[in-house]
Amino acid sequence: MVSSQLTSCRDAAYCHANEIFYYICSMYIDTHSHLYDEAFAGEEDLAVRRAIEAGVSKMILPDIDSATRESMFSLAERHPGNLFPCIGLHPTSIANNWKDELDAVMSQAETRKIWAIGEIGIDYHYEDIPREIQQAAFRAQMALAAELDLPVIVHERDAHADGMAIVEEFPTVRGVFHCYSGSLEMAKWLIDRGWYIGFTGVLTFKNARKALEVAANIPLDRIVLETDCPYMAPEPFRGKRNDPGYLPKMAEKLAEIRGISVAEAIAVTTENAKRLYRI
């Protein structure tokens, strides 16, 4: 009996030590971080250092448009191995010069070191941006991703049916629907086609019923975590500027939702991000 108890204690101690080991060694990847945004003006490098100190060792930088693109690449060049820039035209950046913006994306995608095409997509929340133009830009950039064999980062809001229809037109393209706002059924449809689902600080909001349902019921190996900073700060920072260093809050909430350890949530979502972005 004593021997059995000692063995049980040793096993428990080993499991606890093993969990601590994975917790320390598993570094977070923020899969969606706008660190070059004006909200961080003058503090970009400090924000990177704070993130690394919080265990967020790698941050994916989705592009928006030409207004901030050079700032993004400059910041990434100052932090090689920590920041991974992408390129794309955001649907809410579409204006009268959108074709010129799209041409710039196309040409620079072939000359810059990038990790994904994004942030691209469609957003019907703003009625002043013609839907047909958003769809044309989305299709063109999906085609570019197919040509370059790169993943995509999709922003989709209030446009679920059209978003899925365009995804279906490009069966070889994979990526992530970031800051996911769709249904569980839509998430399963995307996952069946090899896509990932990105969750932000919304997971920590009390009224985030839909996001919580999706996070609880999709395969864990298809979930990635993101801050979408400077937006979408998690509780208890909601309403303030978001920061990559807050990503552990999302891991803690995901662990709670799935009934797993925080260490496992970190390890799995980090591996998912590495696989998605081929890091």
C-alpha positions in Angstrom: 0.0 0.0 0.0 2.8 2.4 0.9 4.7 1.5 -2.2 1.6 2.2 -4.3 1.1 5.6 -2.7 4.7 6.5 -3.3 4.4 5.5 -6.9 1.3 7.6 -7.3 3.0 10.6 -5.7 6.0 10.2 -8.0 3.7 10.0 -11.0 1.8 13.1 -9.9 5.1 15.0 -9.4 6.3 13.9 -12.8 3.1 15.1 -14.5 3.3 18.4 -12.7 6.9 18.9 -13.6 6.2 17.9 -17.2 3.4 20.5 -17.4 5.6 23.2 -16.0 8.3 22.2 -18.6 5.8 22.5 -21.5 4.5 25.8 -20.1 7.9 27.3 -20.0 9.1 26.0 -23.3 5.9 26.6 -25.3 6.2 30.2 -26.4 3.0 31.9 -27.7 2.5 33.1 -31.2 0.3 36.1 -31.7 -1.2 35.3 -35.1 -2.6 38.8 -35.7 -0.9 41.9 -34.4 -1.0 45.4 -35.8 2.1 46.6 -33.9 2.8 49.2 -36.5 -0.5 50.9 -35.9 -0.5 54.6 -34.9 -1.8 53.5 -31.5 1.8 52.3 -30.8 3.5 55.3 -32.2 6.9 55.7 -30.6 6.4 52.5 -28.5 6.6 49.8 -31.2 9.9 48.4 -30.1 9.0 48.6 -26.4 5.7 46.7 -27.2 7.7 44.0 -28.9 10.0 43.7 -25.8 7.0 43.5 -23.5 5.5 40.8 -25.6 8.6 38.7 -25.5 8.9 39.1 -21.7 5.3 37.8 -21.5 6.3 34.7 -23.5 4.9 35.9 -26.8 8.0 35.3 -28.8 6.6 35.5 -32.3 4.0 37.9 -33.8 2.4 37.8 -37.3 1.9 41.2 -38.8 -1.0 41.4 -41.2 -0.9 44.3 -43.7 -3.6 46.8 -44.3 -2.6 49.1 -47.1 0.3 51.2 -48.4 -0.2 53.9 -45.8 1.5 51.8 -43.1 3.2 49.1 -45.1 6.7 50.5 -44.9 6.4 51.1 -41.2 5.4 47.4 -40.8 8.4 46.1 -42.8 10.8 48.4 -41.0 9.6 47.2 -37.6 9.9 43.6 -38.7 13.4 44.2 -40.0 14.4 45.5 -36.5 13.1 42.3 -34.9 14.0 39.3 -37.1 12.8 36.0 -35.8 10.1 37.7 -33.7 8.0 39.6 -36.3 6.6 38.0 -39.5 5.2 40.5 -42.0 2.4 39.8 -44.5 1.0 41.8 -47.4 -2.5 42.5 -48.5 -5.2 45.1 -49.0 -7.8 45.2 -46.2 -11.4 45.4 -47.4 -12.0 48.6 -45.4 -9.0 50.2 -47.1 -10.6 50.0 -50.5 -11.1 53.4 -52.0 -11.0 55.1 -55.4 -7.4 54.0 -55.9 -8.0 50.4 -55.0 -6.6 49.1 -58.3 -3.3 50.9 -57.7 -3.2 49.5 -54.2 -3.9 46.0 -55.5 -1.1 46.4 -58.1 1.3 47.3 -55.3 0.3 44.2 -53.3 0.8 42.0 -56.4 4.2 43.4 -57.2 5.6 43.5 -53.7 4.3 40.0 -52.9 6.9 38.7 -55.3 9.8 40.8 -54.1 9.4 40.9 -50.3 9.8 38.2 -47.8 6.3 37.6 -46.5 4.5 34.9 -44.6 0.9 35.2 -45.8 -1.4 37.2 -48.0 -3.5 39.3 -45.7 -5.3 40.9 -44.2 -7.8 40.4 -47.0 -11.5 39.7 -47.3 -14.9 41.3 -47.3 -16.7 43.5 -44.8 -20.3 44.5 -45.3 -20.6 46.5 -42.1 -19.7 49.7 -44.0 -22.2 50.3 -46.7 -20.1 53.0 -48.4 -17.6 50.4 -49.8 -19.2 48.7 -52.8 -19.6 45.0 -52.3 -18.7 44.1 -55.8 -15.3 45.9 -55.5 -14.6 44.2 -52.2 -15.3 40.8 -53.8 -13.1 41.6 -56.8 -10.1 42.6 -54.5 -10.7 39.5 -52.4 -10.7 37.2 -55.4 -7.6 38.7 -56.9 -5.7 38.3 -53.6 -6.9 34.7 -53.2 -5.6 34.0 -56.7 -2.3 35.6 -55.7 -2.0 33.3 -52.6 -2.7 30.3 -54.8 0.0 31.4 -57.3 2.6 31.9 -54.5 1.4 29.0 -52.4 1.0 31.1 -49.3 -1.7 31.0 -46.6 -4.2 33.9 -46.3 -5.5 35.9 -43.4 -9.2 36.6 -43.9 -11.2 39.5 -42.4 -14.9 38.8 -42.9 -17.7 40.7 -41.2 -21.4 40.5 -41.9 -20.7 38.7 -45.2 -20.7 35.0 -44.3 -22.4 33.6 -47.4 -20.3 35.6 -49.9 -17.1 34.9 -47.9 -17.6 31.1 -48.0 -18.6 31.3 -51.7 -15.3 33.0 -52.6 -13.3 30.6 -50.4 -15.0 27.7 -52.3 -13.7 29.2 -55.6 -10.1 28.6 -54.5 -9.9 25.0 -53.2 -6.1 25.0 -53.0 -5.9 28.1 -50.8 -5.8 27.7 -47.0 -5.6 30.1 -44.2 -7.4 31.6 -41.2 -10.6 33.4 -40.6 -9.3 35.8 -38.0 -11.4 37.3 -35.2 -14.0 34.7 -36.0 -17.6 35.8 -35.9 -19.4 33.1 -37.8 -21.5 30.1 -36.7 -20.3 26.7 -35.5 -21.6 25.2 -38.8 -19.6 27.7 -40.8 -16.5 27.0 -38.8 -16.9 23.3 -39.4 -17.3 23.9 -43.1 -14.0 25.9 -43.2 -12.2 23.3 -41.1 -13.3 20.5 -43.4 -11.5 22.4 -46.2 -8.3 22.7 -44.2 -8.8 26.2 -42.7 -8.0 27.6 -39.2 -10.2 29.7 -36.9 -8.6 32.6 -35.0 -9.9 33.8 -31.7 -9.2 37.2 -30.0 -9.9 38.7 -26.6 -13.6 38.3 -27.5 -13.3 34.9 -25.9 -13.1 36.6 -22.5 -16.2 38.7 -23.0 -19.3 37.8 -21.0 -21.6 38.2 -24.0 -19.5 36.2 -26.5 -21.9 33.3 -26.7 -21.2 32.5 -30.3 -17.4 32.6 -30.1 -17.5 30.4 -26.9 -19.7 27.9 -28.6 -17.4 27.6 -31.6 -14.2 27.4 -29.4 -15.7 24.7 -27.4 -16.8 22.5 -30.3 -14.2 22.6 -33.1 -11.0 20.5 -33.2 -8.4 21.9 -31.0 -5.8 21.5 -33.7 -7.6 24.1 -35.9 -7.5 26.9 -33.3 -5.1 29.8 -33.3 -4.9 32.7 -30.9 -4.5 36.4 -31.7 -4.7 39.8 -30.1 -5.7 41.8 -33.2 -4.0 44.6 -31.2 -4.5 47.5 -30.7 -8.1 46.3 -30.9 -10.1 43.6 -29.0 -8.4 43.8 -25.7 -9.4 40.9 -23.4 -10.9 41.3 -19.9 -9.9 42.9 -17.6 -8.3 45.3 -20.2 -11.4 45.6 -22.4 -11.8 49.2 -23.8 -8.1 49.9 -23.5 -5.3 49.5 -26.1 -4.6 45.8 -26.7 -1.1 44.5 -26.5 0.6 41.2 -27.7 1.6 40.6 -24.1 -2.1 40.0 -23.3 -2.3 36.9 -25.4 -1.9 34.6 -22.3 -5.3 35.7 -21.3 -6.8 34.1 -24.4 -4.9 30.9 -23.7 -6.2 30.8 -20.2 -9.8 31.2 -21.4 -9.4 28.6 -24.1 -8.1 26.2 -21.5 -11.1 26.9 -19.3 -13.5 26.4 -22.2 -11.9 23.1 -23.3 -11.2 21.7 -19.8 -7.5 21.4 -20.5 -4.4 22.8 -18.8 -3.1 26.2 -19.8 0.1 24.4 -20.8 -1.7 22.2 -23.3 -3.6 25.2 -24.7 -0.4 27.1 -25.3 1.4 24.1 -26.8 -1.4 23.1 -29.2 -2.2 26.6 -30.5 1.5 27.4 -30.9 2.0 24.3 -33.0 -1.1 25.2 -35.0 0.3 28.6 -35.8 3.7 27.2 -36.8 2.0 24.8 -39.1 -0.3 27.5 -40.6 2.5 30.0 -41.3 5.3 27.4 -41.9 7.4 28.9 -39.1 
